Amino acid sequence: MALAGPRNLITDVAGIRVGQAEDRAGITGTTVVVAEEPAVAAVDVRGGAPGSRETELLGPGTLVERVDAVVLSGGSAFGLDAAGGVMDVLAAAGRGFAVREVRVPIVPAAIVFDLAFPGRRPWRGDPPYRRLGREAAANAAGDFVLGNAGAGLGAKAGTLKGGIGSASLRLGDGGTVGAIVVVNSWGAVVRPDCGRLWAAELAFPGEIPPQPPLPAAALDPEDFSACSAPAAGANTTIAVVATDLALDKNSCRRLAVMAQDGLARAIRPAHTPFDGDTVFALSTGAGAAIDPGRLARLGNAAADCLARAVMRAVLEAEPLGGFPSWRQRWQPG
């Protein structure tokens, strides 16, 4: 039987660490997933308004197969600079893809839009993201804060406060899969008629609070009252899933594709024209890649794990900028 890892974080996957840094005045931040050794990587992009860096090199037929870190950041396109700060730290440590005598750290990135979050103070001078990237990389560790932290500080989930979430799963046949996600979705994470989390049935015992009961009346499929106001490019959910099972680049790509289903299980609607939904997949395992049958089971586990991470992001978030937390708005009793 599958169970959560000891931390119930993506860092339960061997070889993965996470660091975060925030600009509290600007209500923005950066989260970095660091691979202790270069990890096989791929990406899948489903949203209609993505913002990313170095995703082309993760496609099939490209030279580089492994990455040193993945950045998830606030700041819209400005936030892509955080990857440069992470590169600074990794380069100083001698990390990177070898080109003759030079090493170039490989750090793909994706961003969410938080520049219009109520109450934020615009920065003066240079944007803070390269500095935030350096700080996040320098403090990467096994434990990290969920909710209003890192790239999730200025995030929202429909009409609720969003944030950073993570979860892990120890597979019954060996191996671990984990997920980390920045939930800044246009779609809702709850039923609009009662506040019950869409993915509640995927939670492990005791993982989430008791949920509101289902109403007797059928749900109106055209009730979007728990979603954000439509604005092109103003939302996005970005994530990393990781496993210690051995995958090649093509298998990593399939893992990222299947993991996207976790967003659809936890957020409705997902992959909209307003979102830039992006999922990276990492493998820290060594040896021959697992067979397709095991990969199919792993992909389904990754999707469930990502859905649980979405729920944890929203449940750990605190009210901010006029956006209520789930507990404030829907906590039973």
C-alpha positions as CSV (number, residue, x, y, z in Angstrom):
1,M,0.0,0.0,0.0
2,A,1.3,3.5,-0.9
3,L,2.0,5.9,1.9
4,A,3.3,9.4,2.2
5,G,7.0,9.8,2.9
6,P,8.3,10.9,6.3
7,R,8.1,14.7,5.4
8,N,5.2,14.4,2.9
9,L,7.3,16.8,0.8
10,I,9.1,16.4,-2.6
11,T,12.3,16.2,-0.6
12,D,11.4,12.7,0.4
13,V,12.8,11.8,-3.0
14,A,16.4,11.0,-2.6
15,G,18.7,13.7,-4.0
16,I,16.2,16.6,-4.0
17,R,16.3,19.7,-1.9
18,V,14.2,22.9,-1.9
19,G,15.0,26.5,-1.1
20,Q,12.8,29.6,-0.9
21,A,13.1,33.3,-0.6
22,E,10.6,36.2,-0.5
23,D,10.3,39.9,-1.0
24,R,7.6,40.6,1.6
25,A,7.0,44.2,0.6
26,G,6.6,43.2,-3.0
27,I,4.5,40.1,-2.0
28,T,6.5,37.9,-4.3
29,G,9.1,35.2,-4.0
30,T,11.1,32.4,-5.6
31,T,11.3,28.6,-5.0
32,V,14.1,26.4,-6.3
33,V,14.2,22.6,-6.6
34,V,17.9,21.6,-6.5
35,A,19.1,18.2,-7.6
36,E,22.1,17.2,-5.5
37,E,23.4,15.5,-8.7
38,P,22.3,16.4,-12.2
39,A,18.8,14.8,-12.8
40,V,17.2,13.6,-16.0
41,A,14.5,16.1,-16.8
42,A,11.5,16.9,-19.1
43,V,8.6,19.3,-19.2
44,D,5.0,19.5,-20.3
45,V,3.2,22.8,-20.9
46,R,-0.6,22.8,-21.1
47,G,-1.7,26.4,-20.2
48,G,-2.5,29.1,-22.8
49,A,-0.2,31.8,-21.2
50,P,3.1,30.2,-20.1
51,G,6.2,32.0,-19.1
52,S,9.4,29.9,-19.0
53,R,13.1,29.6,-19.6
54,E,15.2,26.8,-20.9
55,T,12.2,24.5,-21.6
56,E,13.2,23.9,-25.3
57,L,16.4,22.0,-24.2
58,L,14.2,19.6,-22.3
59,G,12.5,18.5,-25.5
60,P,13.3,15.2,-27.4
61,G,16.3,15.2,-29.6
62,T,18.2,17.9,-27.7
63,L,21.7,17.5,-26.4
64,V,21.2,18.1,-22.7
65,E,19.4,15.4,-20.7
66,R,20.1,16.5,-17.1
67,V,19.5,19.7,-15.1
68,D,21.0,21.0,-11.9
69,A,17.9,22.8,-10.6
70,V,14.4,24.0,-11.6
71,V,13.1,27.5,-10.6
72,L,9.5,28.3,-9.8
73,S,9.1,32.0,-9.3
74,G,6.7,34.9,-8.9
75,G,7.2,38.1,-10.9
76,S,5.9,37.2,-14.3
77,A,8.7,37.5,-16.9
78,F,10.8,39.5,-14.5
79,G,10.9,36.4,-12.3
80,L,12.8,34.4,-14.9
81,D,15.9,36.3,-13.7
82,A,15.8,34.1,-10.5
83,A,17.3,31.3,-12.6
84,G,20.4,33.5,-13.1
85,G,20.8,33.8,-9.3
86,V,20.5,30.1,-8.9
87,M,23.1,29.6,-11.6
88,D,25.5,32.0,-9.7
89,V,25.4,29.7,-6.7
90,L,25.7,26.5,-8.6
91,A,28.5,27.8,-10.7
92,A,30.4,28.8,-7.6
93,A,30.0,25.2,-6.4
94,G,31.5,23.8,-9.6
95,R,28.1,22.6,-10.9
96,G,27.0,22.6,-14.6
97,F,27.1,21.0,-18.0
98,A,30.7,20.7,-19.2
99,V,31.7,22.5,-22.4
100,R,35.5,22.1,-22.7
101,E,36.9,23.7,-19.5
102,V,33.7,25.6,-18.7
103,R,30.7,24.4,-16.7
104,V,27.3,26.0,-17.3
105,P,24.6,25.2,-14.7
106,I,21.3,24.0,-16.4
107,V,18.4,25.7,-14.6
108,P,15.0,25.7,-16.4
109,A,12.4,28.0,-14.9
110,A,8.7,28.9,-15.0
111,I,6.8,31.8,-13.5
112,V,3.5,32.9,-12.2
113,F,1.9,36.4,-12.4
114,D,1.7,38.1,-9.0
115,L,2.5,41.7,-10.0
116,A,-1.1,42.8,-9.4
117,F,-1.5,41.2,-6.0
118,P,-3.4,43.7,-3.7
119,G,-1.1,45.7,-1.4
120,R,2.2,44.9,-3.1
121,R,4.9,47.6,-3.1
122,P,6.6,47.8,-6.5
123,W,10.3,47.6,-6.3
124,R,12.6,50.5,-7.1
125,G,15.7,50.0,-9.3
126,D,16.5,46.4,-10.3
127,P,13.9,43.7,-9.9
128,P,14.7,41.5,-6.9
129,Y,14.6,38.1,-8.6
130,R,18.2,37.4,-9.2
131,R,18.9,38.1,-5.6
132,L,16.0,35.9,-4.5
133,G,17.3,33.1,-6.7
134,R,20.7,33.3,-5.0
135,E,19.1,33.3,-1.5
136,A,16.8,30.4,-2.4
137,A,19.6,28.3,-3.8
138,A,21.8,29.0,-0.8
139,N,19.2,27.8,1.7
140,A,18.0,24.7,-0.1
141,A,17.3,21.9,2.4
142,G,15.0,19.0,3.1
143,D,12.4,21.0,5.0
144,F,10.6,24.1,3.8
145,V,7.5,26.1,4.5
146,L,4.2,25.6,2.6
147,G,1.4,28.2,1.9
148,N,2.5,31.9,1.8
149,A,6.1,31.2,1.1
150,G,8.5,31.3,-1.8
151,A,6.8,31.6,-5.2
152,G,3.5,31.1,-3.5
153,L,3.6,34.3,-1.4
154,G,1.6,36.3,-3.9
155,A,-0.5,33.4,-5.4
156,K,-4.2,33.0,-5.4
157,A,-6.4,30.0,-6.2
158,G,-9.6,31.3,-7.8
159,T,-11.2,33.5,-5.2
160,L,-9.1,31.9,-2.4
161,K,-5.5,32.6,-1.3
162,G,-3.2,30.2,-3.1
163,G,0.4,29.3,-2.3
164,I,3.2,26.7,-2.3
165,G,2.3,23.0,-1.7
166,S,4.1,19.7,-1.7
167,A,3.4,16.0,-1.1
168,S,5.1,12.7,-1.5
169,L,4.2,9.1,-2.0
170,R,6.1,5.9,-1.2
171,L,5.1,3.3,-3.8
172,G,4.1,-0.2,-2.9
173,D,6.6,-1.7,-5.4
174,G,9.5,0.5,-4.2
175,G,10.5,4.0,-5.0
176,T,9.2,7.4,-4.1
177,V,7.5,10.2,-6.1
178,G,7.0,13.7,-4.9
179,A,5.5,17.0,-6.1
180,I,5.8,20.7,-5.4
181,V,3.4,23.2,-6.9
182,V,2.7,26.9,-6.9
183,V,-1.1,27.3,-7.1
184,N,-2.0,30.6,-8.7
185,S,-4.9,29.3,-10.7
186,W,-7.8,30.9,-12.5
187,G,-9.9,27.8,-11.8
188,A,-11.2,26.9,-8.4
189,V,-9.8,24.2,-6.0
190,V,-13.2,23.8,-4.4
191,R,-16.8,23.2,-5.3
192,P,-18.5,26.6,-5.6
193,D,-21.6,25.4,-3.8
194,C,-20.1,24.1,-0.6
195,G,-16.3,24.6,-0.5
196,R,-15.4,20.9,-0.6
197,L,-12.0,20.4,-2.2
198,W,-12.3,18.9,-5.6
199,A,-9.5,16.4,-4.9
200,A,-10.6,15.6,-1.3
201,E,-11.1,11.9,-1.9
202,L,-7.4,11.6,-2.9
203,A,-6.2,12.7,0.5
204,F,-4.6,10.3,2.9
205,P,-6.3,9.8,6.3
206,G,-5.7,12.9,8.5
207,E,-4.0,14.8,5.6
208,I,-6.7,17.4,5.2
209,P,-9.4,18.8,7.6
210,P,-12.9,17.3,7.6
211,Q,-14.6,18.5,4.4
212,P,-18.0,20.2,4.1
213,P,-20.8,17.7,3.2
214,L,-22.0,17.4,-0.4
215,P,-25.2,19.3,-1.0
216,A,-28.3,17.4,-1.9
217,A,-28.8,19.5,-5.1
218,A,-26.8,18.7,-8.2
219,L,-23.8,21.0,-9.0
220,D,-24.4,23.5,-11.7
221,P,-21.6,22.8,-14.3
222,E,-21.6,26.4,-15.4
223,D,-21.1,27.9,-11.9
224,F,-17.7,29.6,-12.1
225,S,-18.3,31.8,-9.0
226,A,-15.2,30.3,-7.2
227,C,-12.9,31.2,-10.1
228,S,-10.8,34.3,-10.6
229,A,-12.0,37.2,-12.8
230,P,-10.8,36.5,-16.3
231,A,-7.5,38.2,-17.3
232,A,-5.2,36.9,-20.0
233,G,-1.9,35.8,-18.5
234,A,-2.8,36.7,-14.9
235,N,-2.8,33.1,-13.6
236,T,-0.7,29.9,-13.7
237,T,-0.1,26.8,-11.8
238,I,3.5,25.5,-12.1
239,A,5.0,22.4,-10.6
240,V,7.8,19.9,-10.4
241,V,7.3,16.2,-9.9
242,A,10.3,14.0,-9.0
243,T,11.1,10.3,-8.5
244,D,14.1,8.2,-7.4
245,L,13.2,5.6,-10.0
246,A,15.4,5.6,-13.1
247,L,13.9,7.3,-16.1
248,D,15.3,8.3,-19.4
249,K,14.3,11.6,-21.0
250,N,11.4,10.2,-22.9
251,S,10.0,8.5,-19.8
252,C,10.5,11.8,-17.9
253,R,8.4,13.5,-20.5
254,R,5.6,10.9,-20.1
255,L,5.8,11.4,-16.3
256,A,5.3,15.1,-16.8
257,V,2.4,14.6,-19.2
258,M,0.6,12.2,-16.8
259,A,1.3,14.4,-13.8
260,Q,-0.6,17.2,-15.5
261,D,-3.8,15.2,-14.7
262,G,-3.2,16.0,-11.1
263,L,-3.9,19.6,-11.8
264,A,-7.2,18.7,-13.6
265,R,-8.1,16.5,-10.6
266,A,-7.6,19.3,-8.1
267,I,-8.4,22.5,-10.1
268,R,-11.5,23.1,-12.2
269,P,-11.1,24.3,-14.9
270,A,-7.4,23.7,-15.5
271,H,-5.2,24.5,-18.6
272,T,-7.3,27.5,-19.5
273,P,-6.4,30.3,-21.9
274,F,-5.6,32.5,-18.8
275,D,-3.1,30.0,-17.2
276,G,0.4,28.9,-18.1
277,D,0.2,25.5,-16.5
278,T,3.6,23.9,-16.6
279,V,4.9,20.7,-15.0
280,F,8.6,19.6,-14.9
281,A,9.6,16.0,-14.2
282,L,12.9,14.9,-12.6
283,S,14.5,11.5,-12.1
284,T,17.3,11.1,-9.7
285,G,17.5,7.3,-10.1
286,A,20.4,5.4,-11.7
287,G,20.5,2.4,-14.0
288,A,18.2,1.2,-16.7
289,A,14.9,3.1,-17.2
290,I,11.8,1.3,-15.7
291,D,9.5,-0.5,-18.1
292,P,6.3,1.1,-19.6
293,G,3.9,-0.8,-17.3
294,R,5.7,0.5,-14.2
295,L,5.9,4.0,-15.8
296,A,2.1,4.0,-16.2
297,R,1.6,3.3,-12.5
298,L,4.2,5.9,-11.6
299,G,2.5,8.5,-13.7
300,N,-0.8,7.9,-12.1
301,A,0.8,8.1,-8.7
302,A,2.5,11.4,-9.7
303,A,-0.8,12.9,-10.7
304,D,-2.4,12.0,-7.4
305,C,0.6,13.3,-5.5
306,L,0.4,16.6,-7.4
307,A,-3.3,16.9,-6.7
308,R,-2.6,16.4,-3.0
309,A,0.1,19.0,-3.2
310,V,-2.4,21.5,-4.6
311,M,-4.7,20.9,-1.7
312,R,-1.9,21.3,0.8
313,A,-0.9,24.6,-0.8
314,V,-4.4,26.1,-0.3
315,L,-4.9,24.6,3.2
316,E,-1.6,26.0,4.4
317,A,-2.1,29.4,2.9
318,E,-3.0,32.4,5.2
319,P,-5.3,35.2,4.3
320,L,-3.6,38.0,2.4
321,G,-4.5,41.0,0.2
322,G,-8.2,40.5,0.7
323,F,-8.1,36.8,-0.4
324,P,-9.4,34.5,2.3
325,S,-7.8,31.2,3.2
326,W,-9.8,28.0,2.7
327,R,-9.9,27.6,6.5
328,Q,-11.3,31.1,7.0
329,R,-13.9,30.7,4.2
330,W,-14.9,27.0,4.5
331,Q,-13.6,25.4,7.6
332,P,-16.5,23.4,9.1
333,G,-17.6,24.6,12.5
